[in-house]
Amino acid sequence: MSAKDRLRPNSVLFWLTGLIAVGIIFIGIRFLFDPLRASLDFGVPGYGSPTLAYFWTKGSRDIVYGLLLASLLWLGVSRVVTATFLFVAALIPIADFLNVYINTHSQASGAMMIHGGTAVFMIVLALFILRGAATATGKQID
């Protein structure tokens, strides 16, 4: 793998990807330390001790995915690997969007916009990263 094939710290795409990683970790930490407030912002409010397992699961999931993305940047893996991870990880905010919609019957439109916007941002970012990979290697991506 050549140096041109990696996201570099002097790239806007590197820092946007890092921003996603930090944001996901922050959201996960909020679910661990302030689960009731985080659940309100998530769009599916939860009350009482039976729902705490859900909050811990959500928080842990977000921390792990954020750390995985940060580790891809830290290790300097190829742009294709980073973009693939972003494409796959975009399924999380898509699932969150559907979860909010199904459980609130579209009453939490602000939360749905955040989840949907996050998914779109991740997909667009992955496309730009792939475009950069094609430019760096001289390959055409259709």
C-alpha positions in Angstrom: 0.0 0.0 0.0 1.4 3.3 -1.0 1.4 6.5 1.1 -0.9 8.0 -1.5 -3.5 5.3 -0.8 -3.9 6.4 2.9 -5.8 9.2 4.5 -3.2 11.6 5.8 -3.4 14.0 8.8 -3.1 17.0 6.4 -6.3 16.0 4.6 -9.7 17.4 5.3 -11.1 13.9 4.8 -8.9 12.5 7.6 -10.2 15.1 10.0 -13.8 14.7 9.0 -13.4 11.0 9.5 -11.8 11.7 12.9 -14.7 14.0 13.8 -17.1 11.1 13.2 -15.0 8.8 15.4 -14.9 11.4 18.2 -18.7 12.1 17.9 -19.6 8.4 18.1 -17.4 8.0 21.2 -19.0 11.1 22.8 -22.5 9.8 22.1 -21.6 6.4 23.6 -20.1 8.0 26.7 -23.3 10.1 27.2 -25.4 6.9 27.1 -23.2 5.4 29.8 -23.1 8.4 32.1 -26.4 10.1 31.4 -28.6 7.5 29.8 -32.0 9.1 30.4 -31.0 12.4 28.9 -29.2 10.7 26.1 -32.2 8.6 25.3 -34.4 11.7 25.0 -31.9 13.1 22.5 -31.8 9.7 20.7 -35.5 10.0 20.2 -36.8 7.0 22.1 -37.1 8.0 25.8 -36.5 5.3 28.3 -37.5 5.4 32.0 -36.8 2.9 34.8 -34.2 0.3 35.5 -35.3 -2.3 32.8 -34.2 0.1 30.1 -30.7 0.7 31.5 -29.4 -2.4 29.7 -30.5 -0.9 26.4 -28.6 2.3 27.2 -25.4 0.5 28.1 -25.7 -1.5 24.9 -26.2 1.6 22.9 -23.4 3.4 24.6 -20.9 0.5 24.4 -21.8 0.1 20.7 -21.1 3.7 19.9 -17.8 3.8 21.8 -16.6 0.6 20.0 -17.5 1.9 16.6 -15.9 5.2 17.3 -12.7 3.5 18.5 -12.6 1.2 15.5 -12.8 4.2 13.1 -10.2 6.1 15.1 -7.9 3.0 15.0 -8.3 2.8 11.2 -7.0 6.4 11.0 -4.3 5.8 13.5 -3.0 2.7 11.7 -3.1 4.5 8.3 -5.1 1.8 6.5 -6.0 2.3 2.9 -8.7 4.7 1.9 -10.8 1.7 0.5 -10.8 0.0 4.0 -11.8 3.3 5.7 -14.5 4.0 3.2 -15.8 0.4 3.4 -16.0 0.7 7.2 -17.9 4.0 6.9 -20.4 2.4 4.4 -21.0 -0.5 6.7 -21.1 1.7 9.9 -23.7 3.9 8.2 -26.1 1.1 8.8 -26.1 2.1 12.5 -27.7 5.5 12.1 -30.0 4.1 9.5 -31.2 1.5 12.1 -31.4 4.2 14.7 -33.6 6.3 12.3 -35.9 3.3 11.8 -35.9 2.5 15.6 -37.0 6.1 16.4 -39.6 6.1 13.6 -41.1 2.7 14.6 -41.2 3.5 18.3 -42.4 7.1 18.2 -44.5 6.9 15.0 -42.5 9.9 13.6 -43.1 12.1 16.6 -39.3 12.6 17.1 -38.5 14.3 13.8 -35.5 16.2 15.2 -33.9 12.9 16.3 -34.8 11.3 13.0 -33.1 14.1 11.2 -29.9 13.7 13.2 -29.8 9.9 12.6 -30.7 10.3 8.9 -28.2 13.2 8.5 -25.5 11.2 10.1 -26.1 8.3 7.8 -26.0 10.5 4.7 -22.9 12.3 5.9 -21.1 9.0 6.5 -22.0 7.7 3.0 -21.0 10.9 1.3 -17.7 11.0 3.3 -17.0 7.4 2.2 -17.7 8.3 -1.4 -15.3 11.2 -1.2 -12.7 8.9 0.4 -13.2 6.4 -2.4 -12.9 9.2 -5.0 -9.6 10.2 -3.4 -8.5 6.5 -3.5 -9.2 6.4 -7.3 -7.3 9.6 -7.8 -4.4 8.4 -5.8 -4.1 5.1 -7.6 -5.2 6.3 -11.0 -8.1 3.9 -11.1 -11.6 4.8 -12.3 -14.4 4.1 -9.8 -17.8 3.9 -11.5 
